[in-house]
Amino acid sequence: MELIQTIAEFRERLNDWRSTGQSVGLVPTMGYLHAGHQSLFQAARGCCDAVAGTIFVNPLQFAPTEDLDAYPRDLEGDLALAEAAGARCVFAPSVAEMYPQPTLTTVSVAGVSTTLEGEHRPTHFDGVATVVAKLFNIAGPCSAFFGEKDFQQVAVIRRLVADLNFPTEIVACPTVRESDGLALSSRNVNLTPQERSVAPSIYQALCVGADRIASGERDVASVEAAMLEVL
């Protein structure tokens, strides 16, 4: 598997694949890969002739008080996982390669990015939309694979692609979970033992709520009460 660190070389490699009639699958990540990312590579391999991953911890999507410096990184381990999962190359640029000068142009997806997580992280999805737009512009026509764990992010990216006419198919893949229900995430490594022990209760509460609704319950207060009992 090939490690590529410049935009020009990555763009050339994907263009080479397409010139021989191969379809391209793209798996954008911030690294510190796990079985959830592995499932994205595997999904891409099942749909596309050639698969590329990207690893870039994007500073634009972190507020000054957030965990940019503490975000876990393991490029060697990431490359091994990507290769084992079927990637032909990984694009892992530096910040200077992606942002060689101060960024004056950003992308904002109004509405869908301002609720839920966006309400509490008002600059986050602008950073996501900007770096994804750059990656799609670099990669060219492809299918891009994202996890449903980041459901709002997927919604933002779908709207980005629709509004700006990127030649990119967005494929959302099911969330991969630990045996106790906790969604796999690169940041799970930062949880304290106590936080890790209680984190699955969120998913368990959601399951209780979903079961109540599926069984015919339509009283919101009743569903909420059942979920709060789990929490």
HELIX and SHEET records of a PDB file:
HELIX    1   1 ILE A    7  SER A   19  1                                  13    
HELIX    2   2 ALA A   35  CYS A   47  1                                  13    
HELIX    3   3 PRO A   59  GLN A   61  5                                   3    
HELIX    4   4 LEU A   75  ALA A   84  1                                  10    
HELIX    5   5 VAL A   95  MET A   98  1                                   4    
HELIX    6   6 GLU A  117  HIS A  120  1                                   4    
HELIX    7   7 HIS A  124  ALA A  139  1                                  16    
HELIX    8   8 GLU A  148  ASP A  150  5                                   3    
HELIX    9   9 PHE A  151  LEU A  164  1                                  14    
HELIX   10  10 SER A  186  ASN A  190  5                                   5    
HELIX   11  11 PRO A  193  VAL A  198  1                                   6    
HELIX   12  12 PRO A  200  ALA A  214  1                                  15    
HELIX   13  13 VAL A  220  VAL A  230  1                                  11    
SHEET    1   A 6 GLU A   2  ILE A   4  0                                        
SHEET    2   A 6 CYS A  89  PHE A  91  1                                        
SHEET    3   A 6 ALA A  50  ILE A  55  1                                        
SHEET    4   A 6 VAL A  24  THR A  29  1                                        
SHEET    5   A 6 CYS A 142  GLY A 147  1                                        
SHEET    6   A 6 THR A 168  CYS A 173  1                                        
END                                                                             
